[in-house]
């Protein structure tokens, strides 16, 4: 089963990172278009991720 892993990190040089990732990746990169909207809730935040006109998910 394919799984999307998302991280947020600062990098000094995108070209160096892409070269390292290309050595271990099976394929890609794959660009994923998404629009995230955050909602404040009593227990934190709720995120609505819209991936297309007909597909979205609550995170």
N, CA, C and O atoms as CSV, one atom per row, in Angstrom:
chain,resi,resn,atom,element,x,y,z
A,1,UNK,N,N,0.843,-1.184,0.000
A,1,UNK,CA,C,0.000,0.000,0.000
A,1,UNK,C,C,0.888,1.247,0.000
A,1,UNK,O,O,1.756,1.403,0.858
A,2,UNK,N,N,0.660,2.118,-0.960
A,2,UNK,CA,C,1.412,3.367,-1.037
A,2,UNK,C,C,0.955,4.309,0.052
A,2,UNK,O,O,-0.231,4.375,0.372
A,3,UNK,N,N,1.891,5.032,0.617
A,3,UNK,CA,C,1.568,5.941,1.704
A,3,UNK,C,C,2.287,7.269,1.496
A,3,UNK,O,O,3.471,7.292,1.159
A,4,UNK,N,N,1.587,8.353,1.691
A,4,UNK,CA,C,2.152,9.687,1.583
A,4,UNK,C,C,2.679,10.099,2.949
A,4,UNK,O,O,1.953,10.049,3.942
A,5,UNK,N,N,3.940,10.504,2.996
A,5,UNK,CA,C,4.533,10.988,4.246
A,5,UNK,C,C,4.873,12.456,4.046
A,5,UNK,O,O,5.561,12.818,3.091
A,6,UNK,N,N,4.394,13.288,4.937
A,6,UNK,CA,C,4.584,14.719,4.813
A,6,UNK,C,C,5.347,15.235,6.022
A,6,UNK,O,O,4.977,14.971,7.166
A,7,UNK,N,N,6.412,15.972,5.756
A,7,UNK,CA,C,7.160,16.610,6.836
A,7,UNK,C,C,7.361,18.077,6.481
A,7,UNK,O,O,7.256,18.471,5.320
A,8,UNK,N,N,7.648,18.864,7.486
A,8,UNK,CA,C,8.002,20.257,7.268
A,8,UNK,C,C,9.401,20.451,7.846
A,8,UNK,O,O,9.638,20.196,9.026
A,9,UNK,N,N,10.315,20.903,7.005
A,9,UNK,CA,C,11.695,21.074,7.435
A,9,UNK,C,C,12.348,22.181,6.624
A,9,UNK,O,O,11.973,22.440,5.481
A,10,UNK,N,N,13.328,22.825,7.233
A,10,UNK,CA,C,14.112,23.827,6.514
A,10,UNK,C,C,15.308,23.121,5.874
A,10,UNK,O,O,15.943,22.259,6.483
A,11,UNK,N,N,15.594,23.506,4.643
A,11,UNK,CA,C,16.746,22.934,3.951
A,11,UNK,C,C,17.594,24.073,3.397
A,11,UNK,O,O,17.080,25.140,3.060
A,12,UNK,N,N,18.879,23.833,3.311
A,12,UNK,CA,C,19.789,24.869,2.813
A,12,UNK,C,C,19.868,24.867,1.293
A,12,UNK,O,O,20.041,25.919,0.677
A,13,UNK,N,N,19.741,23.667,0.673
A,13,UNK,CA,C,19.933,23.578,-0.771
A,13,UNK,C,C,19.027,22.478,-1.332
A,13,UNK,O,O,19.245,21.297,-1.064
A,14,UNK,N,N,18.021,22.861,-2.103
A,14,UNK,CA,C,17.052,21.903,-2.640
A,14,UNK,C,C,17.706,20.928,-3.618
A,14,UNK,O,O,17.331,19.756,-3.659
A,15,UNK,N,N,18.674,21.392,-4.403
A,15,UNK,CA,C,19.322,20.516,-5.377
A,15,UNK,C,C,20.077,19.379,-4.688
A,15,UNK,O,O,20.035,18.242,-5.158
A,16,UNK,N,N,20.758,19.664,-3.598
A,16,UNK,CA,C,21.487,18.632,-2.850
A,16,UNK,C,C,20.504,17.617,-2.276
A,16,UNK,O,O,20.743,16.411,-2.345
A,17,UNK,N,N,19.407,18.097,-1.713
A,17,UNK,CA,C,18.401,17.191,-1.154
A,17,UNK,C,C,17.774,16.321,-2.242
A,17,UNK,O,O,17.630,15.113,-2.057
A,18,UNK,N,N,17.403,16.916,-3.368
A,18,UNK,CA,C,16.803,16.148,-4.466
A,18,UNK,C,C,17.746,15.052,-4.952
A,18,UNK,O,O,17.297,13.947,-5.256
A,19,UNK,N,N,19.027,15.332,-5.029
A,19,UNK,CA,C,20.011,14.343,-5.468
A,19,UNK,C,C,20.065,13.154,-4.501
A,19,UNK,O,O,20.127,12.002,-4.930
A,20,UNK,N,N,20.041,13.439,-3.207
A,20,UNK,CA,C,20.079,12.370,-2.197
A,20,UNK,C,C,18.803,11.533,-2.225
A,20,UNK,O,O,18.856,10.307,-2.133
A,21,UNK,N,N,17.672,12.192,-2.351
A,21,UNK,CA,C,16.389,11.485,-2.373
A,21,UNK,C,C,16.270,10.620,-3.622
A,21,UNK,O,O,15.753,9.505,-3.553
A,22,UNK,N,N,16.741,11.118,-4.761
A,22,UNK,CA,C,16.661,10.368,-6.021
A,22,UNK,C,C,17.399,9.031,-5.924
A,22,UNK,O,O,17.016,8.067,-6.586
A,23,UNK,N,N,18.445,8.966,-5.111
A,23,UNK,CA,C,19.223,7.735,-4.965
A,23,UNK,C,C,18.462,6.643,-4.219
A,23,UNK,O,O,18.748,5.460,-4.404
A,24,UNK,N,N,17.500,7.021,-3.381
A,24,UNK,CA,C,16.774,6.021,-2.593
A,24,UNK,C,C,15.313,5.860,-3.007
A,24,UNK,O,O,14.640,4.934,-2.552
A,25,UNK,N,N,14.818,6.749,-3.863
A,25,UNK,CA,C,13.403,6.701,-4.267
A,25,UNK,C,C,13.174,5.680,-5.372
A,25,UNK,O,O,14.037,5.472,-6.225
A,26,UNK,N,N,12.006,5.045,-5.349
A,26,UNK,CA,C,11.616,4.122,-6.415
A,26,UNK,C,C,11.171,4.864,-7.670
A,26,UNK,O,O,11.397,4.398,-8.786
A,27,UNK,N,N,10.535,6.028,-7.482
A,27,UNK,CA,C,10.080,6.847,-8.597
A,27,UNK,C,C,9.774,8.239,-8.079
A,27,UNK,O,O,9.970,8.526,-6.898
A,28,UNK,N,N,9.300,9.092,-8.951
A,28,UNK,CA,C,8.901,10.430,-8.522
A,28,UNK,C,C,9.941,11.472,-8.880
A,28,UNK,O,O,10.912,11.184,-9.581
A,29,UNK,N,N,9.738,12.644,-8.410
A,29,UNK,CA,C,8.721,13.048,-7.448
A,29,UNK,C,C,7.333,13.154,-8.075
A,29,UNK,O,O,7.187,13.277,-9.291
A,30,UNK,N,N,6.330,13.104,-7.219
A,30,UNK,CA,C,4.949,13.275,-7.634
A,30,UNK,C,C,4.423,14.538,-6.970
A,30,UNK,O,O,4.505,14.686,-5.751
A,31,UNK,N,N,3.893,15.432,-7.761
A,31,UNK,CA,C,3.351,16.671,-7.219
A,31,UNK,C,C,1.887,16.460,-6.856
A,31,UNK,O,O,1.106,15.971,-7.672
A,32,UNK,N,N,1.519,16.826,-5.640
A,32,UNK,CA,C,0.145,16.688,-5.157
A,32,UNK,C,C,-0.419,18.097,-4.951
A,32,UNK,O,O,0.113,18.877,-4.161
A,33,UNK,N,N,-1.481,18.405,-5.658
A,33,UNK,CA,C,-2.125,19.708,-5.515
A,33,UNK,C,C,-3.190,19.603,-4.429
A,33,UNK,O,O,-4.055,18.728,-4.477
A,34,UNK,N,N,-3.120,20.504,-3.448
A,34,UNK,CA,C,-4.064,20.464,-2.338
A,34,UNK,C,C,-4.268,21.867,-1.792
A,34,UNK,O,O,-3.427,22.751,-1.958
A,35,UNK,N,N,-5.400,22.045,-1.142
A,35,UNK,CA,C,-5.715,23.311,-0.480
A,35,UNK,C,C,-6.140,22.986,0.934
A,35,UNK,O,O,-7.140,22.297,1.138
A,36,UNK,N,N,-5.395,23.470,1.916
A,36,UNK,CA,C,-5.693,23.190,3.320
A,36,UNK,C,C,-6.364,24.389,3.972
A,36,UNK,O,O,-5.906,25.523,3.830
A,37,UNK,N,N,-7.452,24.128,4.689
A,37,UNK,CA,C,-8.138,25.148,5.478
A,37,UNK,C,C,-8.182,24.660,6.912
A,37,UNK,O,O,-8.620,23.541,7.178
A,38,UNK,N,N,-7.730,25.496,7.840
A,38,UNK,CA,C,-7.677,25.120,9.260
A,38,UNK,C,C,-8.832,25.761,10.019
A,38,UNK,O,O,-9.185,26.916,9.781
A,39,UNK,N,N,-9.415,24.992,10.935
A,39,UNK,CA,C,-10.503,25.459,11.779
A,39,UNK,C,C,-10.088,25.297,13.228
A,39,UNK,O,O,-9.607,24.235,13.623
A,40,UNK,N,N,-10.270,26.340,14.020
A,40,UNK,CA,C,-9.942,26.277,15.443
A,40,UNK,C,C,-11.041,25.500,16.170
A,40,UNK,O,O,-12.228,25.770,15.982
A,41,UNK,N,N,-10.642,24.543,16.994
A,41,UNK,CA,C,-11.578,23.727,17.767
A,41,UNK,C,C,-11.174,23.748,19.232
A,41,UNK,O,O,-10.063,24.161,19.563
A,42,UNK,N,N,-12.059,23.310,20.104
A,42,UNK,CA,C,-11.751,23.288,21.539
A,42,UNK,C,C,-10.521,22.440,21.851
A,42,UNK,O,O,-9.754,22.761,22.759
A,43,UNK,N,N,-10.336,21.362,21.100
A,43,UNK,CA,C,-9.231,20.437,21.384
A,43,UNK,C,C,-8.094,20.583,20.364
A,43,UNK,O,O,-7.383,19.610,20.117
A,44,UNK,N,N,-7.901,21.759,19.769
A,44,UNK,CA,C,-6.814,21.943,18.802
A,44,UNK,C,C,-7.320,22.512,17.503
A,44,UNK,O,O,-8.133,23.436,17.486
A,45,UNK,N,N,-6.829,21.947,16.404
A,45,UNK,CA,C,-7.241,22.430,15.087
A,45,UNK,C,C,-7.749,21.266,14.247
A,45,UNK,O,O,-7.313,20.127,14.410
A,46,UNK,N,N,-8.674,21.573,13.352
A,46,UNK,CA,C,-9.203,20.615,12.389
A,46,UNK,C,C,-8.795,21.128,11.011
A,46,UNK,O,O,-8.938,22.315,10.717
A,47,UNK,N,N,-8.294,20.240,10.177
A,47,UNK,CA,C,-7.850,20.646,8.840
A,47,UNK,C,C,-8.721,19.978,7.788
A,47,UNK,O,O,-8.928,18.765,7.812
A,48,UNK,N,N,-9.229,20.789,6.865
A,48,UNK,CA,C,-9.922,20.291,5.691
A,48,UNK,C,C,-8.943,20.365,4.533
A,48,UNK,O,O,-8.500,21.451,4.159
A,49,UNK,N,N,-8.605,19.220,3.965
A,49,UNK,CA,C,-7.689,19.163,2.823
A,49,UNK,C,C,-8.501,18.841,1.580
A,49,UNK,O,O,-9.069,17.755,1.470
A,50,UNK,N,N,-8.559,19.783,0.644
A,50,UNK,CA,C,-9.270,19.602,-0.615
A,50,UNK,C,C,-8.246,19.208,-1.675
A,50,UNK,O,O,-7.295,19.942,-1.943
A,51,UNK,N,N,-8.459,18.025,-2.276
A,51,UNK,CA,C,-7.537,17.497,-3.286
A,51,UNK,C,C,-8.070,17.677,-4.704
A,51,UNK,O,O,-7.296,17.696,-5.660
A,52,UNK,N,N,-9.387,17.808,-4.843
A,52,UNK,CA,C,-10.020,18.056,-6.137
A,52,UNK,C,C,-11.430,18.558,-5.871
A,52,UNK,O,O,-11.831,18.698,-4.716
A,53,UNK,N,N,-12.179,18.829,-6.923
A,53,UNK,CA,C,-13.554,19.296,-6.741
A,53,UNK,C,C,-14.424,18.265,-6.038
A,53,UNK,O,O,-15.397,18.620,-5.373
A,54,UNK,N,N,-14.076,16.987,-6.184
A,54,UNK,CA,C,-14.916,15.912,-5.632
A,54,UNK,C,C,-14.254,15.124,-4.512
A,54,UNK,O,O,-14.850,14.183,-3.986
A,55,UNK,N,N,-13.024,15.492,-4.134
A,55,UNK,CA,C,-12.335,14.703,-3.115
A,55,UNK,C,C,-11.676,15.617,-2.098
A,55,UNK,O,O,-10.940,16.542,-2.442
A,56,UNK,N,N,-11.960,15.331,-0.837
A,56,UNK,CA,C,-11.343,16.056,0.269
A,56,UNK,C,C,-11.308,15.153,1.475
A,56,UNK,O,O,-11.934,14.093,1.484
A,57,UNK,N,N,-10.573,15.569,2.501
A,57,UNK,CA,C,-10.520,14.762,3.726
A,57,UNK,C,C,-10.309,15.672,4.923
A,57,UNK,O,O,-9.672,16.721,4.826
A,58,UNK,N,N,-10.854,15.250,6.045
A,58,UNK,CA,C,-10.650,15.944,7.304
A,58,UNK,C,C,-9.473,15.315,8.019
A,58,UNK,O,O,-9.390,14.094,8.151
A,59,UNK,N,N,-8.566,16.160,8.477
A,59,UNK,CA,C,-7.373,15.673,9.147
A,59,UNK,C,C,-7.292,16.299,10.513
A,59,UNK,O,O,-6.354,16.027,11.262
